[in-house]
Amino acid sequence: MSSRKWGLAWASRLIDLLVAACHEVAAAGGPLNADRITHYRASYARILADGEAANPRAPPSGKRGRTKQSKALNLLDRLRTYADDAWRFMTDHNVPCMFCF
């Protein structure tokens, strides 16, 4: 199913951004320069912020443990936590880009 159907337009924008970065790395034949990396990381941060605005955190449930969050919010948390790993293909030629298809 399309991410737009689920109200996750931010996810489609993120996919487009990752694919564009992957194609740029492939065209460059290696790591991108610092300006391009900054451009992509800033766009990434904006998209994640849009996703977090569209998927607010659930209020504390009052029960013990963590409050259950939506799958979209859990994904956003992982994307923010592991951002360096998600973008490593831009800086390390030994890491293949998995988004070029």
Biopython code that builds the backbone (N, CA, C, O; Angstrom):
import numpy as np
from Bio.PDB.StructureBuilder import StructureBuilder

atoms = [
    (1, "MET", "N", (0.827, -1.178, 0.000)),
    (1, "MET", "CA", (0.000, 0.000, 0.000)),
    (1, "MET", "C", (0.872, 1.243, 0.000)),
    (1, "MET", "O", (1.987, 1.241, 0.521)),
    (2, "SER", "N", (0.366, 2.256, -0.569)),
    (2, "SER", "CA", (1.085, 3.521, -0.655)),
    (2, "SER", "C", (1.159, 4.190, 0.711)),
    (2, "SER", "O", (0.210, 4.151, 1.495)),
    (3, "SER", "N", (2.311, 4.806, 0.978)),
    (3, "SER", "CA", (2.450, 5.526, 2.247)),
    (3, "SER", "C", (1.522, 6.734, 2.286)),
    (3, "SER", "O", (1.129, 7.176, 3.366)),
    (4, "ARG", "N", (1.171, 7.269, 1.133)),
    (4, "ARG", "CA", (0.257, 8.409, 1.103)),
    (4, "ARG", "C", (-1.139, 7.991, 1.560)),
    (4, "ARG", "O", (-1.840, 8.776, 2.199)),
    (5, "LYS", "N", (-1.547, 6.764, 1.239)),
    (5, "LYS", "CA", (-2.863, 6.284, 1.633)),
    (5, "LYS", "C", (-2.986, 6.237, 3.152)),
    (5, "LYS", "O", (-4.070, 6.456, 3.694)),
    (6, "TRP", "N", (-1.900, 5.958, 3.829)),
    (6, "TRP", "CA", (-1.895, 5.877, 5.282)),
    (6, "TRP", "C", (-1.642, 7.245, 5.917)),
    (6, "TRP", "O", (-1.495, 7.328, 7.136)),
    (7, "GLY", "N", (-1.588, 8.307, 5.133)),
    (7, "GLY", "CA", (-1.349, 9.640, 5.673)),
    (7, "GLY", "C", (0.106, 9.873, 6.040)),
    (7, "GLY", "O", (0.408, 10.678, 6.921)),
    (8, "LEU", "N", (1.008, 9.168, 5.366)),
    (8, "LEU", "CA", (2.431, 9.278, 5.672)),
    (8, "LEU", "C", (3.168, 9.898, 4.492)),
    (8, "LEU", "O", (4.105, 9.308, 3.954)),
    (9, "ALA", "N", (2.736, 11.090, 4.096)),
    (9, "ALA", "CA", (3.375, 11.779, 2.973)),
    (9, "ALA", "C", (4.849, 12.016, 3.264)),
    (9, "ALA", "O", (5.673, 12.016, 2.350)),
    (10, "TRP", "N", (5.183, 12.221, 4.541)),
    (10, "TRP", "CA", (6.580, 12.425, 4.920)),
    (10, "TRP", "C", (7.432, 11.212, 4.539)),
    (10, "TRP", "O", (8.596, 11.365, 4.166)),
    (11, "ALA", "N", (6.864, 10.015, 4.628)),
    (11, "ALA", "CA", (7.619, 8.806, 4.302)),
    (11, "ALA", "C", (7.944, 8.764, 2.813)),
    (11, "ALA", "O", (9.043, 8.359, 2.434)),
    (12, "SER", "N", (7.015, 9.170, 1.975)),
    (12, "SER", "CA", (7.278, 9.215, 0.530)),
    (12, "SER", "C", (8.358, 10.240, 0.212)),
    (12, "SER", "O", (9.214, 10.001, -0.640)),
    (13, "ARG", "N", (8.319, 11.383, 0.896)),
    (13, "ARG", "CA", (9.359, 12.397, 0.689)),
    (13, "ARG", "C", (10.719, 11.885, 1.144)),
    (13, "ARG", "O", (11.739, 12.181, 0.522)),
    (14, "LEU", "N", (10.733, 11.115, 2.229)),
    (14, "LEU", "CA", (11.986, 10.556, 2.730)),
    (14, "LEU", "C", (12.558, 9.546, 1.733)),
    (14, "LEU", "O", (13.760, 9.546, 1.468)),
    (15, "ILE", "N", (11.714, 8.702, 1.191)),
    (15, "ILE", "CA", (12.168, 7.739, 0.192)),
    (15, "ILE", "C", (12.751, 8.470, -1.005)),
    (15, "ILE", "O", (13.825, 8.112, -1.490)),
    (16, "ASP", "N", (12.049, 9.495, -1.486)),
    (16, "ASP", "CA", (12.544, 10.271, -2.632)),
    (16, "ASP", "C", (13.904, 10.903, -2.325)),
    (16, "ASP", "O", (14.783, 10.928, -3.186)),
    (17, "LEU", "N", (14.077, 11.412, -1.110)),
    (17, "LEU", "CA", (15.334, 12.035, -0.717)),
    (17, "LEU", "C", (16.465, 11.007, -0.695)),
    (17, "LEU", "O", (17.553, 11.271, -1.207)),
    (18, "LEU", "N", (16.216, 9.848, -0.110)),
    (18, "LEU", "CA", (17.247, 8.810, -0.040)),
    (18, "LEU", "C", (17.638, 8.315, -1.432)),
    (18, "LEU", "O", (18.817, 8.095, -1.709)),
    (19, "VAL", "N", (16.661, 8.146, -2.292)),
    (19, "VAL", "CA", (16.945, 7.699, -3.658)),
    (19, "VAL", "C", (17.751, 8.759, -4.406)),
    (19, "VAL", "O", (18.700, 8.427, -5.115)),
    (20, "ALA", "N", (17.381, 10.030, -4.254)),
    (20, "ALA", "CA", (18.132, 11.111, -4.915)),
    (20, "ALA", "C", (19.577, 11.145, -4.428)),
    (20, "ALA", "O", (20.497, 11.310, -5.229)),
    (21, "ALA", "N", (19.782, 10.992, -3.120)),
    (21, "ALA", "CA", (21.144, 10.988, -2.571)),
    (21, "ALA", "C", (21.925, 9.793, -3.096)),
    (21, "ALA", "O", (23.106, 9.914, -3.422)),
    (22, "CYS", "N", (21.281, 8.661, -3.177)),
    (22, "CYS", "CA", (21.933, 7.457, -3.682)),
    (22, "CYS", "C", (22.379, 7.644, -5.125)),
    (22, "CYS", "O", (23.500, 7.288, -5.488)),
    (23, "HIS", "N", (21.501, 8.201, -5.940)),
    (23, "HIS", "CA", (21.859, 8.442, -7.341)),
    (23, "HIS", "C", (23.000, 9.448, -7.451)),
    (23, "HIS", "O", (23.870, 9.309, -8.311)),
    (24, "GLU", "N", (23.001, 10.462, -6.584)),
    (24, "GLU", "CA", (24.078, 11.448, -6.618)),
    (24, "GLU", "C", (25.415, 10.810, -6.222)),
    (24, "GLU", "O", (26.449, 11.113, -6.817)),
    (25, "VAL", "N", (25.392, 9.929, -5.220)),
    (25, "VAL", "CA", (26.615, 9.227, -4.812)),
    (25, "VAL", "C", (27.111, 8.345, -5.958)),
    (25, "VAL", "O", (28.308, 8.298, -6.241)),
    (26, "ALA", "N", (26.187, 7.652, -6.610)),
    (26, "ALA", "CA", (26.565, 6.783, -7.731)),
    (26, "ALA", "C", (27.156, 7.609, -8.872)),
    (26, "ALA", "O", (28.138, 7.196, -9.490)),
    (27, "ALA", "N", (26.574, 8.757, -9.151)),
    (27, "ALA", "CA", (27.078, 9.613, -10.225)),
    (27, "ALA", "C", (28.446, 10.192, -9.884)),
    (27, "ALA", "O", (29.298, 10.355, -10.757)),
    (28, "ALA", "N", (28.649, 10.502, -8.592)),
    (28, "ALA", "CA", (29.934, 11.055, -8.164)),
    (28, "ALA", "C", (31.019, 9.985, -8.106)),
    (28, "ALA", "O", (32.210, 10.293, -8.150)),
    (29, "GLY", "N", (30.599, 8.733, -8.009)),
    (29, "GLY", "CA", (31.563, 7.642, -7.949)),
    (29, "GLY", "C", (32.249, 7.509, -6.606)),
    (29, "GLY", "O", (33.270, 6.831, -6.489)),
    (30, "GLY", "N", (31.701, 8.144, -5.602)),
    (30, "GLY", "CA", (32.291, 8.079, -4.266)),
    (30, "GLY", "C", (31.570, 9.008, -3.322)),
    (30, "GLY", "O", (30.484, 9.492, -3.640)),
    (31, "PRO", "N", (32.155, 9.269, -2.163)),
    (31, "PRO", "CA", (31.513, 10.112, -1.159)),
    (31, "PRO", "C", (31.201, 11.516, -1.675)),
    (31, "PRO", "O", (31.897, 12.048, -2.541)),
    (32, "LEU", "N", (30.146, 12.098, -1.128)),
    (32, "LEU", "CA", (29.751, 13.449, -1.507)),
    (32, "LEU", "C", (30.549, 14.482, -0.717)),
    (32, "LEU", "O", (31.111, 14.177, 0.335)),
    (33, "ASN", "N", (30.591, 15.703, -1.237)),
    (33, "ASN", "CA", (31.301, 16.764, -0.515)),
    (33, "ASN", "C", (30.449, 17.244, 0.666)),
    (33, "ASN", "O", (29.261, 16.933, 0.753)),
    (34, "ALA", "N", (31.056, 17.985, 1.548)),
    (34, "ALA", "CA", (30.408, 18.399, 2.799)),
    (34, "ALA", "C", (29.140, 19.226, 2.560)),
    (34, "ALA", "O", (28.174, 19.096, 3.312)),
    (35, "ASP", "N", (29.129, 20.071, 1.526)),
    (35, "ASP", "CA", (27.948, 20.896, 1.246)),
    (35, "ASP", "C", (26.744, 20.034, 0.885)),
    (35, "ASP", "O", (25.632, 20.287, 1.349)),
    (36, "ARG", "N", (26.964, 19.028, 0.065)),
    (36, "ARG", "CA", (25.861, 18.152, -0.342)),
    (36, "ARG", "C", (25.372, 17.304, 0.833)),
    (36, "ARG", "O", (24.172, 17.073, 0.981)),
    (37, "ILE", "N", (26.302, 16.845, 1.663)),
    (37, "ILE", "CA", (25.911, 16.066, 2.835)),
    (37, "ILE", "C", (25.059, 16.926, 3.769)),
    (37, "ILE", "O", (24.040, 16.468, 4.288)),
    (38, "THR", "N", (25.480, 18.164, 3.978)),
    (38, "THR", "CA", (24.720, 19.090, 4.825)),
    (38, "THR", "C", (23.328, 19.320, 4.251)),
    (38, "THR", "O", (22.344, 19.347, 4.991)),
    (39, "HIS", "N", (23.245, 19.483, 2.944)),
    (39, "HIS", "CA", (21.950, 19.674, 2.279)),
    (39, "HIS", "C", (21.026, 18.482, 2.547)),
    (39, "HIS", "O", (19.877, 18.665, 2.948)),
    (40, "TYR", "N", (21.523, 17.275, 2.328)),
    (40, "TYR", "CA", (20.688, 16.091, 2.511)),
    (40, "TYR", "C", (20.311, 15.876, 3.972)),
    (40, "TYR", "O", (19.175, 15.505, 4.266)),
    (41, "ARG", "N", (21.244, 16.103, 4.886)),
    (41, "ARG", "CA", (20.945, 15.898, 6.306)),
    (41, "ARG", "C", (19.935, 16.932, 6.810)),
    (41, "ARG", "O", (19.095, 16.609, 7.650)),
    (42, "ALA", "N", (20.004, 18.174, 6.307)),
    (42, "ALA", "CA", (19.033, 19.199, 6.696)),
    (42, "ALA", "C", (17.643, 18.841, 6.168)),
    (42, "ALA", "O", (16.649, 18.993, 6.879)),
    (43, "SER", "N", (17.574, 18.373, 4.943)),
    (43, "SER", "CA", (16.285, 17.952, 4.378)),
    (43, "SER", "C", (15.717, 16.776, 5.172)),
    (43, "SER", "O", (14.515, 16.711, 5.431)),
    (44, "TYR", "N", (16.588, 15.858, 5.550)),
    (44, "TYR", "CA", (16.205, 14.689, 6.346)),
    (44, "TYR", "C", (15.603, 15.140, 7.677)),
    (44, "TYR", "O", (14.557, 14.637, 8.088)),
    (45, "ALA", "N", (16.255, 16.078, 8.344)),
    (45, "ALA", "CA", (15.765, 16.576, 9.631)),
    (45, "ALA", "C", (14.389, 17.237, 9.478)),
    (45, "ALA", "O", (13.515, 17.058, 10.325)),
    (46, "ARG", "N", (14.201, 18.002, 8.390)),
    (46, "ARG", "CA", (12.893, 18.642, 8.154)),
    (46, "ARG", "C", (11.799, 17.598, 7.926)),
    (46, "ARG", "O", (10.688, 17.733, 8.439)),
    (47, "ILE", "N", (12.118, 16.566, 7.162)),
    (47, "ILE", "CA", (11.126, 15.525, 6.886)),
    (47, "ILE", "C", (10.768, 14.783, 8.170)),
    (47, "ILE", "O", (9.594, 14.504, 8.412)),
    (48, "LEU", "N", (11.758, 14.462, 8.992)),
    (48, "LEU", "CA", (11.471, 13.788, 10.256)),
    (48, "LEU", "C", (10.626, 14.672, 11.169)),
    (48, "LEU", "O", (9.731, 14.178, 11.855)),
    (49, "ALA", "N", (10.903, 15.969, 11.181)),
    (49, "ALA", "CA", (10.100, 16.896, 11.988)),
    (49, "ALA", "C", (8.654, 16.923, 11.494)),
    (49, "ALA", "O", (7.723, 16.958, 12.299)),
    (50, "ASP", "N", (8.465, 16.906, 10.185)),
    (50, "ASP", "CA", (7.106, 16.854, 9.626)),
    (50, "ASP", "C", (6.411, 15.557, 10.031)),
    (50, "ASP", "O", (5.228, 15.558, 10.374)),
    (51, "GLY", "N", (7.148, 14.461, 9.989)),
    (51, "GLY", "CA", (6.589, 13.177, 10.395)),
    (51, "GLY", "C", (6.199, 13.161, 11.861)),
    (51, "GLY", "O", (5.155, 12.617, 12.222)),
    (52, "GLU", "N", (7.026, 13.752, 12.705)),
    (52, "GLU", "CA", (6.716, 13.807, 14.130)),
    (52, "GLU", "C", (5.518, 14.714, 14.405)),
    (52, "GLU", "O", (4.736, 14.449, 15.318)),
    (53, "ALA", "N", (5.372, 15.780, 13.618)),
    (53, "ALA", "CA", (4.208, 16.661, 13.775)),
    (53, "ALA", "C", (2.924, 15.933, 13.363)),
    (53, "ALA", "O", (1.867, 16.152, 13.954)),
    (54, "ALA", "N", (3.017, 15.080, 12.362)),
    (54, "ALA", "CA", (1.849, 14.337, 11.875)),
    (54, "ALA", "C", (1.533, 13.125, 12.753)),
    (54, "ALA", "O", (0.435, 12.575, 12.683)),
    (55, "ASN", "N", (2.497, 12.711, 13.577)),
    (55, "ASN", "CA", (2.327, 11.537, 14.429)),
    (55, "ASN", "C", (2.746, 11.884, 15.860)),
    (55, "ASN", "O", (3.825, 11.490, 16.303)),
    (56, "PRO", "N", (1.903, 12.614, 16.577)),
    (56, "PRO", "CA", (2.285, 13.033, 17.931)),
    (56, "PRO", "C", (2.418, 11.847, 18.876)),
    (56, "PRO", "O", (1.811, 10.795, 18.675)),
    (57, "ARG", "N", (3.225, 12.044, 19.908)),
    (57, "ARG", "CA", (3.414, 11.015, 20.933)),
    (57, "ARG", "C", (2.121, 10.804, 21.713)),
    (57, "ARG", "O", (1.383, 11.751, 21.984)),
    (58, "ALA", "N", (1.861, 9.557, 22.067)),
    (58, "ALA", "CA", (0.712, 9.245, 22.922)),
    (58, "ALA", "C", (1.025, 9.732, 24.332)),
    (58, "ALA", "O", (2.165, 9.621, 24.783)),
    (59, "PRO", "N", (0.039, 10.265, 25.028)),
    (59, "PRO", "CA", (0.287, 10.716, 26.393)),
    (59, "PRO", "C", (0.572, 9.521, 27.299)),
    (59, "PRO", "O", (0.173, 8.399, 26.986)),
    (60, "PRO", "N", (1.249, 9.748, 28.405)),
    (60, "PRO", "CA", (1.532, 8.645, 29.329)),
    (60, "PRO", "C", (0.236, 7.939, 29.740)),
    (60, "PRO", "O", (-0.775, 8.585, 30.014)),
    (61, "SER", "N", (0.281, 6.633, 29.777)),
    (61, "SER", "CA", (-0.923, 5.854, 30.070)),
    (61, "SER", "C", (-1.204, 5.744, 31.558)),
    (61, "SER", "O", (-2.316, 5.394, 31.953)),
    (62, "GLY", "N", (-0.211, 6.036, 32.387)),
    (62, "GLY", "CA", (-0.390, 5.897, 33.821)),
    (62, "GLY", "C", (-0.013, 4.509, 34.313)),
    (62, "GLY", "O", (0.050, 4.268, 35.519)),
    (63, "LYS", "N", (0.239, 3.594, 33.377)),
    (63, "LYS", "CA", (0.663, 2.251, 33.743)),
    (63, "LYS", "C", (2.183, 2.206, 33.806)),
    (63, "LYS", "O", (2.862, 3.129, 33.357)),
    (64, "ARG", "N", (2.705, 1.128, 34.363)),
    (64, "ARG", "CA", (4.154, 0.966, 34.419)),
    (64, "ARG", "C", (4.711, 0.735, 33.023)),
    (64, "ARG", "O", (4.016, 0.240, 32.135)),
    (65, "GLY", "N", (5.964, 1.098, 32.845)),
    (65, "GLY", "CA", (6.630, 0.869, 31.562)),
    (65, "GLY", "C", (6.379, 1.990, 30.569)),
    (65, "GLY", "O", (5.768, 3.014, 30.875)),
    (66, "ARG", "N", (6.879, 1.747, 29.370)),
    (66, "ARG", "CA", (6.736, 2.758, 28.313)),
    (66, "ARG", "C", (5.336, 2.749, 27.740)),
    (66, "ARG", "O", (4.698, 1.700, 27.650)),
    (67, "THR", "N", (4.861, 3.919, 27.353)),
    (67, "THR", "CA", (3.565, 4.035, 26.703)),
    (67, "THR", "C", (3.698, 3.600, 25.251)),
    (67, "THR", "O", (4.628, 4.011, 24.557)),
    (68, "LYS", "N", (2.773, 2.775, 24.797)),
    (68, "LYS", "CA", (2.800, 2.290, 23.422)),
    (68, "LYS", "C", (2.640, 3.459, 22.459)),
    (68, "LYS", "O", (1.770, 4.311, 22.639)),
    (69, "GLN", "N", (3.490, 3.489, 21.433)),
    (69, "GLN", "CA", (3.444, 4.531, 20.408)),
    (69, "GLN", "C", (3.043, 3.898, 19.072)),
    (69, "GLN", "O", (3.044, 2.676, 18.931)),
    (70, "SER", "N", (2.706, 4.733, 18.108)),
    (70, "SER", "CA", (2.336, 4.231, 16.782)),
    (70, "SER", "C", (3.561, 3.670, 16.068)),
    (70, "SER", "O", (4.696, 4.009, 16.405)),
    (71, "LYS", "N", (3.325, 2.820, 15.090)),
    (71, "LYS", "CA", (4.426, 2.268, 14.304)),
    (71, "LYS", "C", (5.185, 3.377, 13.582)),
    (71, "LYS", "O", (6.409, 3.326, 13.466)),
    (72, "ALA", "N", (4.458, 4.373, 13.102)),
    (72, "ALA", "CA", (5.107, 5.489, 12.404)),
    (72, "ALA", "C", (6.039, 6.239, 13.347)),
    (72, "ALA", "O", (7.156, 6.587, 12.962)),
    (73, "LEU", "N", (5.600, 6.490, 14.563)),
    (73, "LEU", "CA", (6.430, 7.223, 15.517)),
    (73, "LEU", "C", (7.645, 6.388, 15.934)),
    (73, "LEU", "O", (8.740, 6.923, 16.106)),
    (74, "ASN", "N", (7.448, 5.081, 16.094)),
    (74, "ASN", "CA", (8.590, 4.214, 16.414)),
    (74, "ASN", "C", (9.618, 4.243, 15.289)),
    (74, "ASN", "O", (10.822, 4.259, 15.544)),
    (75, "LEU", "N", (9.144, 4.249, 14.045)),
    (75, "LEU", "CA", (10.058, 4.341, 12.903)),
    (75, "LEU", "C", (10.795, 5.676, 12.920)),
    (75, "LEU", "O", (12.008, 5.713, 12.711)),
    (76, "LEU", "N", (10.092, 6.751, 13.162)),
    (76, "LEU", "CA", (10.720, 8.074, 13.222)),
    (76, "LEU", "C", (11.791, 8.121, 14.314)),
    (76, "LEU", "O", (12.863, 8.692, 14.113)),
    (77, "ASP", "N", (11.498, 7.524, 15.457)),
    (77, "ASP", "CA", (12.489, 7.478, 16.537)),
    (77, "ASP", "C", (13.744, 6.731, 16.088)),
    (77, "ASP", "O", (14.860, 7.180, 16.349)),
    (78, "ARG", "N", (13.566, 5.599, 15.417)),
    (78, "ARG", "CA", (14.725, 4.833, 14.938)),
    (78, "ARG", "C", (15.487, 5.597, 13.866)),
    (78, "ARG", "O", (16.718, 5.584, 13.854)),
    (79, "LEU", "N", (14.772, 6.263, 12.969)),
    (79, "LEU", "CA", (15.438, 7.037, 11.920)),
    (79, "LEU", "C", (16.261, 8.178, 12.509)),
    (79, "LEU", "O", (17.334, 8.499, 11.997)),
    (80, "ARG", "N", (15.775, 8.779, 13.562)),
    (80, "ARG", "CA", (16.522, 9.860, 14.210)),
    (80, "ARG", "C", (17.718, 9.285, 14.985)),
    (80, "ARG", "O", (18.819, 9.832, 14.923)),
    (81, "THR", "N", (17.503, 8.194, 15.706)),
    (81, "THR", "CA", (18.572, 7.585, 16.503)),
    (81, "THR", "C", (19.706, 7.064, 15.620)),
    (81, "THR", "O", (20.882, 7.211, 15.956)),
    (82, "TYR", "N", (19.348, 6.460, 14.503)),
    (82, "TYR", "CA", (20.343, 5.824, 13.632)),
    (82, "TYR", "C", (20.586, 6.610, 12.341)),
    (82, "TYR", "O", (20.900, 6.024, 11.305)),
    (83, "ALA", "N", (20.441, 7.934, 12.405)),
    (83, "ALA", "CA", (20.608, 8.774, 11.218)),
    (83, "ALA", "C", (21.994, 8.619, 10.604)),
    (83, "ALA", "O", (22.121, 8.550, 9.382)),
    (84, "ASP", "N", (23.026, 8.562, 11.426)),
    (84, "ASP", "CA", (24.390, 8.417, 10.886)),
    (84, "ASP", "C", (24.524, 7.126, 10.095)),
    (84, "ASP", "O", (25.186, 7.093, 9.058)),
    (85, "ASP", "N", (23.904, 6.075, 10.578)),
    (85, "ASP", "CA", (23.963, 4.794, 9.870)),
    (85, "ASP", "C", (23.143, 4.836, 8.577)),
    (85, "ASP", "O", (23.556, 4.274, 7.563)),
    (86, "ALA", "N", (22.000, 5.491, 8.611)),
    (86, "ALA", "CA", (21.153, 5.585, 7.419)),
    (86, "ALA", "C", (21.848, 6.333, 6.292)),
    (86, "ALA", "O", (21.630, 6.037, 5.118)),
    (87, "TRP", "N", (22.692, 7.309, 6.649)),
    (87, "TRP", "CA", (23.364, 8.150, 5.656)),
    (87, "TRP", "C", (24.825, 7.777, 5.424)),
    (87, "TRP", "O", (25.524, 8.474, 4.689)),
    (88, "ARG", "N", (25.287, 6.721, 6.017)),
    (88, "ARG", "CA", (26.696, 6.353, 5.918)),
    (88, "ARG", "C", (27.157, 6.155, 4.462)),
    (88, "ARG", "O", (28.330, 6.370, 4.156)),
    (89, "PHE", "N", (26.259, 5.753, 3.577)),
    (89, "PHE", "CA", (26.631, 5.542, 2.172)),
    (89, "PHE", "C", (27.123, 6.824, 1.502)),
    (89, "PHE", "O", (27.802, 6.760, 0.477)),
    (90, "MET", "N", (26.789, 7.997, 2.071)),
    (90, "MET", "CA", (27.238, 9.264, 1.473)),
    (90, "MET", "C", (28.694, 9.574, 1.787)),
    (90, "MET", "O", (29.338, 10.338, 1.068)),
    (91, "THR", "N", (29.215, 8.985, 2.857)),
    (91, "THR", "CA", (30.564, 9.337, 3.298)),
    (91, "THR", "C", (31.568, 8.199, 3.216)),
    (91, "THR", "O", (32.776, 8.438, 3.233)),
    (92, "ASP", "N", (31.091, 6.980, 3.128)),
    (92, "ASP", "CA", (31.976, 5.811, 3.146)),
    (92, "ASP", "C", (31.737, 4.983, 1.882)),
    (92, "ASP", "O", (30.668, 4.396, 1.714)),
    (93, "HIS", "N", (32.725, 4.940, 1.005)),
    (93, "HIS", "CA", (32.553, 4.219, -0.263)),
    (93, "HIS", "C", (32.436, 2.707, -0.062)),
    (93, "HIS", "O", (32.064, 1.994, -0.994)),
    (94, "ASN", "N", (32.746, 2.208, 1.132)),
    (94, "ASN", "CA", (32.621, 0.775, 1.417)),
    (94, "ASN", "C", (31.195, 0.366, 1.777)),
    (94, "ASN", "O", (30.886, -0.823, 1.858)),
    (95, "VAL", "N", (30.334, 1.349, 1.990)),
    (95, "VAL", "CA", (28.947, 1.063, 2.343)),
    (95, "VAL", "C", (28.094, 1.209, 1.086)),
    (95, "VAL", "O", (28.024, 2.292, 0.505)),
    (96, "PRO", "N", (27.451, 0.132, 0.667)),
    (96, "PRO", "CA", (26.636, 0.230, -0.542)),
    (96, "PRO", "C", (25.342, 0.996, -0.282)),
    (96, "PRO", "O", (24.787, 0.960, 0.817)),
    (97, "CYS", "N", (24.891, 1.667, -1.288)),
    (97, "CYS", "CA", (23.615, 2.365, -1.207)),
    (97, "CYS", "C", (22.516, 1.369, -1.550)),
    (97, "CYS", "O", (22.523, 0.774, -2.628)),
    (98, "MET", "N", (21.596, 1.194, -0.654)),
    (98, "MET", "CA", (20.536, 0.208, -0.847)),
    (98, "MET", "C", (19.301, 0.832, -1.491)),
    (98, "MET", "O", (18.291, 0.148, -1.664)),
    (99, "PHE", "N", (19.359, 2.110, -1.847)),
    (99, "PHE", "CA", (18.179, 2.795, -2.329)),
    (99, "PHE", "C", (18.176, 3.006, -3.846)),
    (99, "PHE", "O", (17.196, 3.511, -4.393)),
    (100, "CYS", "N", (19.243, 2.634, -4.520)),
    (100, "CYS", "CA", (19.293, 2.792, -5.973)),
    (100, "CYS", "C", (18.675, 1.564, -6.614)),
    (100, "CYS", "O", (19.218, 0.462, -6.536)),
    (101, "PHE", "N", (17.557, 1.768, -7.236)),
    (101, "PHE", "CA", (16.914, 0.667, -7.952)),
    (101, "PHE", "C", (16.315, 1.168, -9.226)),
    (101, "PHE", "O", (15.724, 0.392, -9.977)),
]
sb = StructureBuilder()
sb.init_structure("model")
sb.init_model(0)
sb.init_chain("A")
sb.init_seg("    ")
for serial, (resi, resn, name, xyz) in enumerate(atoms, 1):
    if name == "N":
        sb.init_residue(resn, " ", resi, " ")
    sb.init_atom(name, np.array(xyz, "f"), 0.0, 1.0, " ", f" {name:<3s}", serial, name[0])
structure = sb.get_structure()
